[in-house]
Amino acid sequence: MHEKIAIKLANQIAQLNYDNTVLQVQNEEKDIRIAELEQLLDDATKGDD
């Protein structure tokens, strides 16, 4: 009985770790996109002094 519970918990932990990794990758992709957009904005407003 305890072994089944331990296996279920280990599987849940593995799934959460995977989900967390996916979210971290998505956040990194968004950070890159934000940096790209900030650069475009900076380039577009350089001549507006």
CNS distance restraints for C-alpha pairs under 8 A (distance, minus, plus):
assign (resid   1 and name CA) (resid   5 and name CA) 6.55 0.50 0.50
assign (resid   2 and name CA) (resid   6 and name CA) 6.09 0.50 0.50
assign (resid   3 and name CA) (resid   7 and name CA) 6.14 0.50 0.50
assign (resid   4 and name CA) (resid   8 and name CA) 6.20 0.50 0.50
assign (resid   5 and name CA) (resid   9 and name CA) 6.13 0.50 0.50
assign (resid   6 and name CA) (resid  10 and name CA) 6.05 0.50 0.50
assign (resid   7 and name CA) (resid  11 and name CA) 6.12 0.50 0.50
assign (resid   8 and name CA) (resid  12 and name CA) 6.21 0.50 0.50
assign (resid   9 and name CA) (resid  13 and name CA) 6.13 0.50 0.50
assign (resid  10 and name CA) (resid  14 and name CA) 6.15 0.50 0.50
assign (resid  11 and name CA) (resid  15 and name CA) 6.18 0.50 0.50
assign (resid  12 and name CA) (resid  16 and name CA) 6.14 0.50 0.50
assign (resid  13 and name CA) (resid  17 and name CA) 6.08 0.50 0.50
assign (resid  14 and name CA) (resid  18 and name CA) 6.20 0.50 0.50
assign (resid  15 and name CA) (resid  19 and name CA) 6.11 0.50 0.50
assign (resid  16 and name CA) (resid  20 and name CA) 5.97 0.50 0.50
assign (resid  17 and name CA) (resid  21 and name CA) 6.20 0.50 0.50
assign (resid  18 and name CA) (resid  22 and name CA) 6.31 0.50 0.50
assign (resid  19 and name CA) (resid  23 and name CA) 6.26 0.50 0.50
assign (resid  20 and name CA) (resid  24 and name CA) 6.14 0.50 0.50
assign (resid  21 and name CA) (resid  25 and name CA) 6.27 0.50 0.50
assign (resid  22 and name CA) (resid  26 and name CA) 6.25 0.50 0.50
assign (resid  23 and name CA) (resid  27 and name CA) 6.10 0.50 0.50
assign (resid  24 and name CA) (resid  28 and name CA) 6.20 0.50 0.50
assign (resid  25 and name CA) (resid  29 and name CA) 6.21 0.50 0.50
assign (resid  26 and name CA) (resid  30 and name CA) 6.21 0.50 0.50
assign (resid  27 and name CA) (resid  31 and name CA) 6.08 0.50 0.50
assign (resid  28 and name CA) (resid  32 and name CA) 6.23 0.50 0.50
assign (resid  29 and name CA) (resid  33 and name CA) 6.26 0.50 0.50
assign (resid  30 and name CA) (resid  34 and name CA) 6.07 0.50 0.50
assign (resid  31 and name CA) (resid  35 and name CA) 6.21 0.50 0.50
assign (resid  32 and name CA) (resid  36 and name CA) 6.23 0.50 0.50
assign (resid  33 and name CA) (resid  37 and name CA) 6.18 0.50 0.50
assign (resid  34 and name CA) (resid  38 and name CA) 6.04 0.50 0.50
assign (resid  35 and name CA) (resid  39 and name CA) 6.13 0.50 0.50
assign (resid  36 and name CA) (resid  40 and name CA) 6.27 0.50 0.50
assign (resid  37 and name CA) (resid  41 and name CA) 6.13 0.50 0.50
assign (resid  38 and name CA) (resid  42 and name CA) 6.03 0.50 0.50
assign (resid  39 and name CA) (resid  43 and name CA) 6.04 0.50 0.50
assign (resid  40 and name CA) (resid  44 and name CA) 6.02 0.50 0.50
assign (resid  41 and name CA) (resid  45 and name CA) 6.16 0.50 0.50
assign (resid  42 and name CA) (resid  46 and name CA) 6.09 0.50 0.50
assign (resid  45 and name CA) (resid  49 and name CA) 7.99 0.50 0.50
